[in-house]
Amino acid sequence: MPYRWLTQLFRAGLISTFCGSLVVLPAAHAEQSGTSDTQEVLVAELAEDESVEDVEHSEPLRSSERKTSEPDSPEEQGVDEAPGQTDDAEPHEPVAEAQSETAPEEAVPEQSEQPEQPEEASSLEMLGAKVPPGTATRLSWSPAIQGAGLSQPTPVLVVNGAKPGPRLCLTGAVHGDELNGIEIIRRTMYDLEPDKLSGSVIGVPIVNLPGFQQGSRYLPDRRDLNRHFPGSTDGSLADRIAYSLFESVIRHCDMLVDIHTGSLKRTNLPQLRADMNNPEVAELTRGFDRMAVVHSTGSAGMLRYAAIEAGIRAVTMEAGESLRIQEHQIKAGVNSLTSLMDKEGMISRMFVWGDPEPVYYDSEWVRAEHGGILFSEIKLGAKVGEGEILGYVSDPITNEQHPIRARSNGRIIGMAVDQVVMAGFAAYHVGTEAEVPGE
């Protein structure tokens, strides 16, 4: 049941900010002027978006290492296996039974049974405030990068449950033009009931507030914030903002879901990007209902990568495309977050799980070999076969048609919208379904 007072607080800050940004949205990608130093930054920072890079540069799944990491067999350890003992048997249970049989008369001191005292929830202290159990509020985070009179705080929504439990953090609009995540976090946060919640949920709907106000993916210094985590106190503007967010908010998390969309006129099927080489992260992905999983280790500088390095279970959620509000993708995101909280024991609802989505341990971006106008023949989410034509690149002057074909069997989990493309542009993301190791 949404909390009306919290809704009013949020609308007062977010909606006014959002409306003010509508005036400048059309100019999102019109900033081209600058000095030679700025142009160097553009080349270094904008070479390719991480929607492509985090897959192409990802470490492969280490299935062989998983096998070798399993406990050695009794023969390898030099221990004789007990007769009749199966692999599924607990190794210590037979020993305990033997001890109890050999010493039945041994006196065991009687211990008075005392009822276990239920663990109590505690106040959540962050951003200079204390949030008592069973309450919801709005805090403010400011990276302190401007003069005090010009500083604009970023809203942080907090729901601290009446019962103890894990702490889930949700971040959206790390890229300022990614709107779907903002709405996913808003709906998820407002649907929580503090008196029935176990644990706490911290939501930062708009991390990159300056980029959001300008309708731009990037920070005012033209850097990609998701390349600078966990940041530093004496680096670039992006480094300082990343450091402030990481220390002030992210380190309070037990779990993190960083929500993104496709970029550079690309769209993504609702999916998780997760390092499936990490057993804790792999287990976390099982809580997201009807959400495909793409294996991606990520790379240094990404928020997800930095969080995992800090011991926080983290995934990236991708849903739809930038500069748009897309209802289907938003519903998929809210549904998967609800299922995650249900699986983690944070909420208890009559939740009906859908058919599990596949895990794509292998995926690749198919690139255009010619420049021209891209016309797609398939839709997002379609299954394709090796050699199948995915689309054409048409030369508007010579009328040549250059087909783009799938190089393997799989499913379209990301693609570029029809547009003018150059040779080498990543046009279609094809995921290959694979068996989950150990299943």
C-alpha positions in Angstrom: 0.0 0.0 0.0 1.7 3.2 -1.1 2.4 5.9 1.5 0.8 9.1 0.4 3.0 11.3 2.5 6.1 9.7 1.0 4.7 10.1 -2.4 4.1 13.8 -1.8 7.7 14.3 -0.6 9.1 12.5 -3.7 6.9 14.3 -6.2 7.9 17.6 -4.7 11.5 16.9 -5.5 11.5 14.5 -8.5 8.6 15.8 -10.6 9.7 19.4 -10.5 13.2 18.3 -11.4 11.9 16.1 -14.2 9.6 18.8 -15.6 12.5 21.3 -15.6 14.6 18.9 -17.6 12.1 18.4 -20.4 13.0 21.7 -21.8 16.6 20.6 -22.5 16.0 16.9 -23.4 16.2 17.5 -27.2 19.7 18.9 -26.7 20.9 15.8 -25.0 23.5 15.0 -27.6 24.1 18.4 -29.1 27.1 19.3 -27.0 29.9 19.0 -29.5 32.0 22.2 -29.0 35.0 22.3 -26.7 38.7 22.6 -26.5 41.2 20.0 -27.7 41.4 18.6 -24.2 37.7 18.1 -24.2 37.9 16.3 -27.5 40.6 13.9 -26.0 38.2 13.1 -23.1 35.5 12.3 -25.6 37.6 9.8 -27.4 38.9 8.2 -24.3 35.5 8.1 -22.4 33.0 7.5 -25.2 34.9 4.9 -27.3 32.0 2.3 -26.7 29.3 2.1 -24.2 29.5 -0.5 -21.4 26.3 -2.2 -22.6 28.6 -3.6 -25.3 32.0 -3.6 -23.5 31.0 -5.4 -20.3 30.0 -8.4 -22.4 32.8 -8.4 -25.0 35.5 -7.9 -22.4 34.0 -10.3 -19.8 36.0 -13.2 -18.5 34.5 -16.6 -19.6 32.7 -18.8 -17.2 35.1 -20.9 -15.2 33.2 -24.1 -15.2 36.3 -26.2 -14.9 37.5 -24.2 -11.9 34.1 -24.8 -10.2 34.6 -28.5 -10.6 38.1 -28.5 -9.1 36.9 -26.3 -6.2 34.5 -29.0 -5.0 35.6 -31.1 -2.0 38.0 -33.9 -2.8 36.5 -37.5 -2.8 37.3 -39.7 0.2 39.9 -41.6 -1.9 41.7 -38.5 -2.8 41.8 -37.3 0.8 43.2 -40.7 2.0 40.1 -41.4 4.1 38.2 -44.7 3.8 34.5 -44.1 3.0 32.2 -45.6 5.6 30.3 -48.7 4.3 26.9 -47.8 2.9 27.5 -44.0 3.1 26.3 -42.1 0.1 27.5 -38.8 -1.3 24.4 -37.1 0.0 25.0 -38.2 3.6 26.2 -35.7 6.0 29.7 -36.8 7.1 29.2 -35.9 10.8 25.9 -37.5 11.4 27.1 -41.1 11.7 29.8 -40.1 14.1 27.3 -38.4 16.4 25.0 -41.4 16.3 27.9 -43.7 17.2 28.9 -41.6 20.2 25.4 -41.6 21.5 25.1 -45.4 21.2 28.4 -46.1 23.0 27.7 -43.9 26.0 24.0 -44.1 26.7 24.3 -43.9 30.5 26.5 -40.8 30.5 24.8 -38.1 32.4 24.0 -35.0 30.4 23.4 -31.9 32.4 19.9 -30.7 32.1 19.5 -27.3 30.6 16.4 -25.3 31.2 14.8 -24.4 27.9 14.5 -20.7 27.5 12.4 -19.2 24.7 14.6 -17.5 22.1 14.3 -13.8 22.2 13.2 -12.5 18.8 15.8 -10.3 17.2 14.9 -6.7 17.1 15.3 -4.3 14.2 17.7 -1.4 14.7 17.7 2.2 13.5 19.5 2.8 10.2 22.1 5.6 10.5 23.3 7.2 7.3 23.7 10.6 5.6 23.7 12.2 9.1 20.3 10.9 10.0 18.8 8.1 12.0 15.8 6.2 10.6 14.0 4.2 13.3 12.6 0.8 12.6 9.2 0.7 10.9 9.5 4.1 9.2 10.0 5.5 5.8 11.6 8.8 5.0 13.5 10.8 2.4 17.1 11.8 3.0 19.5 13.9 0.9 22.9 13.0 -0.5 25.2 15.7 -1.8 28.7 15.0 -3.2 29.8 18.5 -2.2 31.3 19.4 -5.6 29.8 22.9 -5.9 29.7 26.0 -3.8 27.4 25.7 -0.8 24.9 28.2 -2.3 24.7 26.2 -5.5 24.7 22.7 -4.1 21.7 20.6 -5.1 21.1 17.5 -3.0 20.1 14.2 -4.5 17.0 12.5 -2.9 17.6 9.2 -1.2 14.5 7.2 -0.3 14.8 4.9 2.8 12.3 2.4 4.1 13.6 0.7 7.4 11.5 -2.3 8.2 10.0 -3.1 11.6 11.8 -6.5 11.5 15.5 -7.2 11.1 16.8 -8.4 7.7 19.1 -7.7 4.8 19.7 -4.3 3.4 18.9 -3.8 -0.3 20.1 -0.8 -2.3 18.6 0.3 -5.6 20.3 2.8 -7.9 19.0 4.4 -11.0 20.1 7.0 -13.6 23.8 6.6 -13.0 23.5 7.6 -16.7 21.3 10.7 -16.7 19.2 9.7 -19.7 18.1 6.3 -18.4 14.6 6.9 -17.3 13.1 3.4 -16.9 15.2 2.7 -13.8 13.8 5.9 -12.1 10.3 4.6 -12.4 11.2 1.1 -11.4 12.6 2.3 -8.2 9.7 4.7 -7.5 7.1 2.0 -7.8 9.1 -0.5 -5.8 9.8 1.9 -2.9 6.2 3.2 -2.7 4.8 -0.2 -2.5 6.7 -1.2 0.6 5.0 -1.2 4.0 7.6 -0.5 6.8 5.6 -2.3 9.5 5.7 -5.5 7.4 9.2 -5.2 5.9 12.2 -7.3 7.2 15.4 -5.4 6.7 15.6 -2.1 4.8 15.6 -0.8 1.3 17.5 2.3 0.2 16.7 3.8 -3.2 18.5 6.5 -5.2 16.3 7.0 -8.2 18.5 9.6 -9.8 22.2 9.2 -9.1 23.4 11.5 -11.9 21.2 14.5 -11.2 23.2 16.9 -13.4 23.0 14.6 -16.3 19.3 13.9 -15.8 18.5 17.7 -15.8 20.4 18.1 -19.1 18.9 14.9 -20.6 22.5 13.7 -21.0 24.1 10.3 -20.3 27.2 11.9 -18.9 28.4 14.2 -16.1 29.0 17.9 -16.7 32.7 17.1 -17.3 31.6 14.7 -20.1 32.7 11.6 -18.2 30.8 8.4 -17.8 30.2 8.0 -14.0 30.0 4.2 -14.3 33.7 4.1 -15.2 34.9 5.7 -12.0 33.8 3.6 -9.0 34.7 3.4 -6.2 36.2 6.8 -6.9 38.7 8.9 -5.0 38.8 12.2 -3.1 41.4 13.9 -5.2 40.6 12.8 -8.8 38.4 14.1 -11.5 34.8 15.3 -10.9 33.5 11.8 -11.8 36.0 10.3 -9.3 34.8 12.6 -6.5 31.1 12.0 -7.1 31.6 8.2 -7.3 33.6 8.2 -4.1 31.0 10.2 -2.2 28.1 8.0 -3.4 30.1 4.8 -2.6 31.1 5.8 0.9 27.9 7.6 1.9 25.3 5.1 0.5 26.7 1.9 -1.2 28.7 0.7 1.8 25.5 0.5 3.7 24.2 -2.3 1.3 24.2 -6.0 1.6 22.8 -6.3 -1.9 22.8 -3.9 -4.8 20.8 -3.7 -8.0 22.1 -1.0 -10.3 19.4 -0.3 -13.0 20.3 0.7 -16.5 19.0 0.8 -20.1 20.6 0.4 -23.5 22.6 3.3 -24.8 23.6 4.9 -28.0 20.2 4.1 -29.5 20.2 0.5 -28.4 17.5 -1.3 -26.4 17.9 -4.3 -24.1 15.6 -7.2 -23.3 14.9 -7.0 -19.5 17.9 -8.9 -18.1 20.5 -9.1 -15.4 24.2 -8.7 -16.0 26.0 -10.8 -13.4 29.3 -12.4 -12.7 28.3 -16.0 -12.7 31.8 -17.0 -11.7 30.9 -15.6 -8.2 28.8 -18.2 -6.3 27.1 -15.6 -4.1 26.2 -13.5 -7.1 25.0 -16.5 -9.0 22.7 -17.5 -6.1 21.4 -13.9 -5.9 20.2 -14.0 -9.6 17.9 -16.9 -8.7 15.7 -14.5 -6.8 14.7 -12.5 -9.9 11.5 -13.8 -11.4 11.2 -13.9 -15.2 14.5 -12.1 -15.8 17.1 -13.5 -18.2 20.7 -13.5 -16.9 23.7 -12.7 -19.0 27.1 -13.7 -17.7 29.3 -10.6 -17.5 32.2 -10.1 -15.0 32.1 -6.4 -15.6 35.2 -4.3 -15.5 37.0 -2.0 -13.1 35.2 1.3 -12.7 31.7 0.0 -12.9 29.5 0.4 -9.8 28.6 -3.3 -9.8 32.2 -4.4 -10.0 33.3 -2.0 -7.2 30.4 -3.2 -5.0 31.4 -6.9 -5.4 35.1 -6.0 -4.6 33.7 -4.4 -1.4 31.9 -7.7 -0.5 28.5 -6.6 -1.6 26.4 -8.9 -3.7 25.6 -6.9 -6.8 24.0 -7.2 -10.3 23.2 -4.8 -13.1 19.6 -4.8 -14.4 19.2 -3.7 -18.0 15.7 -2.8 -19.3 14.7 -1.1 -22.5 16.3 2.0 -24.0 17.3 5.5 -22.9 15.2 8.7 -22.9 12.0 6.7 -22.8 9.5 5.5 -20.3 8.5 1.9 -21.3 5.7 0.3 -19.4 6.6 -3.4 -20.3 10.2 -3.0 -19.2 9.2 -1.2 -16.0 6.7 -3.8 -15.0 9.3 -6.5 -15.6 11.8 -4.7 -13.3 9.3 -4.1 -10.5 8.1 -7.7 -10.7 11.7 -9.1 -10.4 12.6 -6.8 -7.5 9.4 -7.9 -5.7 10.4 -11.5 -6.2 13.9 -10.9 -5.0 12.7 -9.4 -1.7 10.2 -12.3 -1.3 13.0 -14.8 -1.8 15.3 -13.0 0.6 12.6 -13.0 3.3 12.1 -9.3 3.3 8.5 -9.4 2.3 5.8 -12.1 2.3 3.3 -12.0 -0.5 1.1 -14.2 -2.5 3.7 -14.2 -5.3 3.2 -16.5 -8.3 6.6 -17.4 -9.9 6.7 -17.6 -13.7 8.7 -20.0 -15.8 12.4 -19.4 -15.2 14.3 -17.4 -17.9 17.5 -18.9 -19.3 21.0 -18.0 -18.3 23.1 -16.9 -21.2 26.7 -17.8 -20.3 27.8 -17.0 -23.9 26.8 -14.0 -25.9 28.2 -11.8 -28.6 27.5 -8.5 -30.4 27.1 -8.8 -34.1 28.5 -5.7 -35.8 27.7 -4.0 -39.1 30.3 -4.5 -41.8 29.2 -1.5 -43.8 27.9 2.0 -43.2 24.4 3.1 -44.1 20.9 2.9 -42.7 20.0 -0.1 -40.5 16.7 -1.8 -41.1 16.0 -4.7 -38.7 14.1 -7.9 -39.8 13.8 -9.3 -36.3 12.4 -8.1 -33.0 13.9 -7.9 -29.5 13.5 -11.3 -27.8 13.3 -13.3 -31.0 15.0 -16.6 -31.3 17.4 -16.8 -34.3 19.4 -19.5 -36.1 22.9 -19.4 -37.4 23.1 -17.7 -40.7 19.6 -16.1 -40.3 19.4 -12.5 -41.6 18.9 -10.1 -38.7 18.7 -7.0 -40.7 20.1 -5.0 -43.6 22.4 -2.0 -43.9 21.2 0.0 -46.9 23.4 2.5 -48.8 21.1 5.5 -49.5 23.2 6.6 -52.5 24.1 3.3 -54.3 21.0 1.3 -53.1 23.3 -1.6 -52.1 21.8 -3.9 -49.4 24.2 -5.5 -47.0 22.7 -8.3 -44.9 23.7 -8.8 -41.2 23.5 -12.5 -40.3 23.5 -14.3 -37.0 26.8 -16.2 -36.4 25.2 -18.7 -33.9 21.9 -20.0 -32.7 20.5 -17.9 -29.9 18.1 -15.1 -28.9 18.1 -11.4 -29.5 18.7 -9.9 -26.0 19.8 -6.5 -27.2 19.8 -4.6 -30.5 20.2 -1.2 -32.1 17.1 0.7 -33.1 16.9 1.5 -36.9 19.3 4.3 -37.5 22.3 5.5 -39.5 25.3 3.3 -38.6 28.9 3.2 -39.4 31.0 0.1 -40.1 31.8 -1.7 -36.9 28.7 -0.6 -35.0 27.4 -3.2 -32.6 23.9 -3.9 -34.0 22.6 -7.1 -32.4 23.3 -8.8 -29.1 22.8 -12.6 -29.4 22.7 -14.7 -26.3 23.4 -18.4 -26.3 21.5 -20.5 -23.8 23.6 -22.9 -21.7 23.2 -25.4 -18.9 23.7 -24.0 -15.4 26.8 -25.7 -13.9 25.9 -28.0 -11.1 22.2 -28.4 -12.2 
